[in-house]
């Protein structure tokens, strides 16, 4: 059954048929949210929220466009919201800790993610947008134009993200190879 | 070398020739070979992780969808009752305004009516009829001049 047919049936009130869309896209969305957030549980939460938001807004879906892209755009926006909340919370916690103990060094969110083993040592070197852009390209075969629709930015900006990501990864892979040969 | 390959690839759009060209070029060009290797290792890095493949989010999503549907219905109900109440207030306000307006109009028309009545009455009152007039025992001729607000009456001796 095609996506558009499933959507039409969902709009007529059949909630259960939405399972087909969830089953079809959950792995792609989940790995994308994980590539942005870097945390399994959070990625699962955000993916669920994205599917629910998608279902509740199905009447706004433009049937001339790709459902997958629309779903990815919603999921990506939810990831950014989550990150924003996290950042403000971590800033608040840092401030509170510093006020209590002015001499303690507090680790920033970026630094924490960089040092974590969530994505492995290579992907941690990329920033959030570079990582997501290259992920969408490599894992889902998305073009720069499609990624720009998800990011809601210019195609040229996405090309820059992809270029930077590829350059960094190439360098890292080269280093890794160099290290492993010795 | 890559430029020449690109040029030839675009120049002759025959599938067999293009695939031959690709094979030939990629077997000899070290730059493109490296690019392919990089792409292959990137695909490995970005492959969907195993833990993701084993996940099924539908039960949780289903549960949340049903509860959110209920919430939507509830909020719609609330909104409907709120809007219903608002409508009631709006209708009541309009009815009150209409009643005041009608009352004012009636009062105005009553006032106008009374003025007219007064005017007609005053007109009747002001209508002067002189049946007989005499000056020094002789019959006199009456002259009456009336305006809406005043009446002038005078008599003249008859010339007989």
Interface residues (C-beta under 8 A of the other chain):
Chain A: X15 X16 X18 X19 X22 X23 X26 X27 X28 X30 X31 X34 X35 X40 X44 X47 X48 X51 X52 X55 X56 X120 X122 X123 X134 X135 X138 X139 X166 X169 X170 X173
Chain B: X38 X39 X41 X42 X43 X45 X46 X47 X48 X49 X51 X52 X53 X55 X56 X57 X58 X60 X61 X62 X64 X65 X66 X68 X69 X72
